[in-house]
Amino acid sequence: MKDIYEPGSLTQAIDFHLAHSVGKTPDTASTTDWRLALSRAVRDKLIAPWFEATNRTYAKDRKRVYYLSMEFLLGRILEDAVNNLGLEDDAREALAKHGISFADVVNDEPDAALGNGGLGRLAACFLDSLSCLGIPAYGYGIRYAHGLFRQSFDQGKQVEMAEDWLRHQHNWEFERSECLYDIGFGGEVIETGAQAKWSPSDIVMAQAYDTPVAGWQARWTNTLRLWSAKPKKIFDLDPFNRGEYMQAAAPEVLAETISRVLYPDDSTETGKALRLKQEFFFTSASLQDLLRRFLTHNGDLRALPTKVAIQMNDTHPAIAGPELIRLLSDVHGLSFDDAFDTAQNTLHYTNHTLLPEALEAWDVGLMGSILPRHMQLIERIDDRLSRDVAKSNTSAAPRIVENDVVNMGTLAFTCSRRVNGVSALHTDLMKQTVFSDLHKVYPERILNQTNGVTPRRWLHGCNPGLRDLLNETIGTEWVSDLEQLENIAPLADDPAFRKRFMAIKQDNKRRLADWVAENMNLQISPDAMFDIQIKRIHEYKRQLMNAFETAALANAIRREPDADWTPRVKFFGGKAAPAYIDAKNIIRLINDIAQSINSDPVIGDRLKVVYPPNYNVSLAEMLIPAADLSEQISTAGKEASGTGNMKFALNGAVTIGTLDGANVEICDHVGATNIYIFGMTAAEVHAAREGYVMQDYIDRSPILNEVIEQVRTGFYSPGDPTRHWPVLEKLLRDDYFMVAADFDAYWDAQRRVDGGFANKDAWARMAVLNTALSGWFSSDRTIQGYAKDIWGIDSLAGETE
Ligand code: NBG
């Protein structure tokens, strides 16, 4: 299929859509109208490559990857699509003809925030890389009506508001009103002989919405298919005719609840049942859909693993094990053993965290009432596991169902051919801790795939200055072959190149400073060091340690204002899950510390603290290119990988961090002299846990002690001295993440950073080398690893007909 417009005719396409899709004339069109028109015009350009990719996959009956994920944190779509299609200049020009700014138009787009953090953003980077590499793939997830909540601050306290990205037309997707699957819940199982028949008591329908995902230069285009819940029975006319309008609408409301909101956590009981339903809803729809597609070309379902690889992104889709077995056996007639073997050879599982509270476990009672047939199958899968345990001659005895709880990690592991961690350290820890028993039974199953990030969004898109410098210096191939950045490494010693590199950083900082002035009513100097910690607020990520260090630095400045300080602006960004009270208390403390420091004339420009509300992908795209220092300071052993750490390094920020997650590998790549590593290692944290007495560390650290005393006596909450006691109480009761133990090492490392930044040449050299040597952290490299070691699948891009 050919493009419907002449090459270079984006103007014509935008004008067409402004009239015919949006229904406006140029003189009445708002920024949003122009955005919708441009989006339509760009989407049109995706159609030909999209059809071609689909046709080629069908024609060759190629193996496909299905990436099942509760979250896809896409961010804005328009600018990324424009970049991937190489239409930036055309779009800019076309809009300029009408006096419209391209930047205003792309910034008008709300983020598609269908995710919480790293796991969801990783899924979005993977979609981009799968298309860039020409690997036939579908992303499968949920089309939440409301994505992650919008955050604002009221006197420093987090306030959550519903997000509504679908309020304006969302015109990237195609509604597939014919693509519907029944999803059952509850009811009973009737067994006759070896046959089981599940009769659910409730049925909702899953309807597909497809978004084309174009790869770099539209070499290949895959599909993101998101499911929306619809009622089986649209509407009850009888109650309506009686005037009972609420009751008439009840079935619709109930069904649609399933895809209404993205869960930021699941700490309430009712929330739990709904969350389990969401998980089953999208997993079942996706499996039914991919089986239908397989059966259009193939008869024998036992051949499924030759054509299909399913990746479970964490345990959220872990019900895929029993559900695939159910579909293969109860619906398509395979024996249980054949169904199990087929499912197990098709499914793969990625673990993203070892934190015990984040490992999903469902009550047997709850699982049995919502998914009675699956509960039976889980028991049978558990028997298979027991048999394998017996055969393995180990003393390990892992079980899926234990103490009336279904352990979803164990279930996912048992039903998978390959299980992977997301950084070298995390994979080792998986083997040693949470999955040590399963690892003994299945020693070949666990492997590592260190995370990566897409260079299209996280360098080419978000940092145009650096992009241009790189293009001019080493050509443009780096965009799809990121390790070519190494070619700039020798230029770290070239003063002229360093100067240009740092001038770009300075521009990015100035732009951010302007934004802060405009949006937060605070003046900051782009000459200061921009020190940034952006991520979900969580105790293990230790924003609290950073806040304490900030307060301690302010104390030191107040004592000796005329000493030779390296001016700093500390940025914090991130949301706390609404029910995570301890994290919300930390947010309030950071805001109070910021308020106190920013209004202190003695401190002045030596230190400022900025906490912009509603951190999201778009804000990250502005903050990261402007960073000098990247804060990656989690308690070693707790951050599975991190991906923000990679984005910062790629954009020439130097890291201060612990030897945790992918920091270890970043250190290996950029070199120990170009990163500030401090604190305990994972093994040391483990060893220190026994007999840990926080007070001993505080007693030994006058700097930390002073800050804690200030917090206790209300220095940061004048008029409300006990406000921050809950933070201290929690910490003093159980400093599980060892803030006190690492504090002094962190303080010392920060003072080394001060000295480092003061030496402009040496710092610039480090910054250049961070960009030059972090090309390995491209998600293209990660996806190539999955394709080879896990999926057994080749690229189709560039292959001749
Ligand atoms: C997160 C980890 C991060 C990791 C991302 C992507 C979850 C459950 N885990 O360290 O905390 O980078 O996953 O792998 O969101």
Boltz pocket constraint, residues with backbone or C-beta under 6 A from the ligand:
constraints:
  - pocket:
      binder: B
      contacts: [[A, 117], [A, 118], [A, 119], [A, 120], [A, 122], [A, 314], [A, 351], [A, 352], [A, 353], [A, 358], [A, 422], [A, 451], [A, 638], [A, 639], [A, 640], [A, 641], [A, 642], [A, 643], [A, 661]]
      max_distance: 6.0
